[in-house]
Amino acid sequence: MSPEQKYLSLYREMAQLCEKQGWGDPFSYARSKEILAALVLGHTVADTFSGADAFDSGGGACEYKSTTGKSCKGSYTGVSVQENWAEQEKYLVEKKIKPYQHFYNRFENGRLVESWTIPGDVVHELLLPKFKNAFSTVLTKKDPRLSASITNTEIKKYGKKVIGT
């Protein structure tokens, strides 16, 4: 079998497996990395693309951030903008940031090589001033959605290492 034929075969096989398991399209955004991380971390893959990416053994909702860079980081992009800051903060607290255990996963050569976790309340406190600072200017942008990041320095300061050296 040529490399091209092998790729096509594996692609179909992966899509069929994920369909059968109810994991959704593994080729949509970072879904394949979310599935891989959930399996390695012992979590259950979420069956929808909205809300939690996975659930831990106790049923707790998990949010995954993935990178292939040299260090862990987490980009929160495309966060829906609400009508005013009070509504925005409520959305972040109730639906987007605080309800989840956040995992920052670093991949190399198709493997999960590093993972850190930070509780949602801590992530919320770290991101809140960043989102608030961006909120006043976001509506003037072509793509009016909020974005902010958790840095590797913040991950190492506030996080707990799950996988890695």
C-alpha positions in Angstrom: 0.0 0.0 0.0 1.4 3.4 -0.9 1.7 6.2 1.7 -1.2 8.0 0.1 -3.4 4.9 0.1 -2.4 4.2 3.7 -3.4 7.7 4.7 -6.8 7.5 3.0 -7.4 4.2 4.7 -6.4 5.4 8.1 -8.4 8.6 7.7 -11.6 6.6 6.9 -10.9 4.2 9.7 -10.4 7.0 12.3 -13.6 8.7 11.1 -15.6 5.5 11.3 -14.3 4.7 14.8 -15.1 8.1 16.1 -18.6 8.0 14.6 -19.2 4.5 16.2 -18.0 5.8 19.6 -20.0 9.0 19.4 -16.9 11.2 19.6 -17.8 13.4 16.7 -15.6 14.4 13.7 -11.9 13.8 14.8 -10.8 16.2 12.1 -12.8 19.2 13.2 -10.6 21.8 14.9 -8.5 20.1 17.7 -11.0 17.3 18.3 -8.5 14.6 17.6 -6.2 16.0 20.3 -9.1 16.3 22.7 -10.0 12.6 22.1 -6.3 11.6 22.5 -5.9 13.6 25.7 -9.1 12.3 27.2 -8.1 8.7 26.6 -4.5 9.2 28.0 -5.8 11.2 31.0 -8.5 8.6 31.8 -11.4 11.0 31.0 -14.6 10.3 29.1 -14.8 12.1 25.7 -17.7 14.6 25.6 -20.3 13.6 22.9 -20.9 17.2 21.8 -18.7 20.0 20.5 -20.2 22.7 22.8 -19.5 22.8 26.5 -17.0 20.4 28.1 -14.4 18.7 26.0 -14.4 15.7 28.4 -15.4 14.5 31.9 -13.1 13.3 34.6 -13.8 10.1 36.6 -16.0 12.0 39.0 -18.1 13.5 36.2 -16.4 16.9 36.4 -16.3 18.9 33.3 -12.9 19.4 31.6 -11.7 22.1 29.2 -8.7 21.2 27.1 -6.2 23.6 25.5 -3.7 22.1 23.1 -0.4 23.2 21.7 2.4 21.7 19.6 4.8 24.4 20.8 7.8 24.1 23.0 5.9 24.9 26.2 2.3 24.6 27.5 0.0 27.5 27.0 -3.7 28.0 26.6 -5.4 30.3 24.1 -9.0 31.2 24.7 -10.2 32.5 21.4 -13.6 33.2 19.9 -15.2 33.8 23.3 -18.8 35.1 22.7 -19.3 38.7 23.6 -22.2 39.7 25.7 -24.2 43.0 25.8 -22.3 44.5 28.7 -19.4 43.7 31.1 -21.8 42.5 33.9 -23.4 40.0 31.4 -19.9 39.1 30.1 -18.6 38.3 33.6 -21.7 36.3 34.4 -21.2 34.3 31.2 -17.6 33.6 32.0 -18.5 32.5 35.6 -21.5 30.4 34.8 -20.8 28.9 31.3 -17.4 29.5 29.9 -14.5 29.4 32.3 -15.3 28.8 36.0 -17.3 25.6 35.6 -14.4 23.6 34.2 -11.2 22.0 35.3 -8.7 23.3 32.7 -6.0 21.1 31.1 -3.1 22.5 29.2 -1.8 19.8 26.9 1.4 19.8 24.8 1.8 17.4 21.9 4.9 16.2 20.0 4.8 13.8 17.1 1.2 12.7 17.8 1.8 12.0 21.5 0.6 13.9 24.6 4.0 14.7 26.3 3.0 17.3 28.9 -0.2 18.1 30.7 -1.0 20.6 33.5 -4.3 21.3 35.2 -5.7 24.5 36.9 -9.1 24.7 38.6 -11.7 26.9 36.9 -11.8 29.5 39.6 -8.1 30.2 39.3 -8.3 30.3 35.5 -11.2 32.7 35.9 -9.2 35.0 38.1 -6.2 34.9 35.7 -8.3 35.6 32.6 -10.8 38.1 34.0 -8.6 41.2 33.8 -7.4 40.2 30.4 -10.9 39.8 29.1 -12.0 43.0 30.8 -9.2 44.9 29.2 -10.1 43.6 25.7 -13.9 44.0 26.2 -14.0 47.8 25.6 -12.3 47.4 22.1 -13.8 44.1 20.9 -16.9 45.5 19.3 -14.8 47.7 17.0 -13.1 44.6 15.6 -14.0 42.8 12.4 -14.4 39.6 14.4 -16.1 40.8 17.7 -15.1 37.9 20.0 -12.9 38.0 23.0 -9.5 36.4 23.2 -7.0 35.9 26.0 -4.2 33.4 27.0 -2.9 31.6 29.9 0.9 31.7 29.7 3.4 29.0 30.4 4.6 31.0 33.4 1.0 31.1 34.8 0.6 27.4 34.2 3.8 26.6 36.1 2.9 28.9 39.0 -0.8 27.9 39.5 -1.0 24.5 37.8 -0.4 21.0 38.8 1.6 18.8 36.4 -0.3 15.7 35.3 2.0 14.4 32.6 5.6 15.3 31.7 9.1 15.5 33.0 
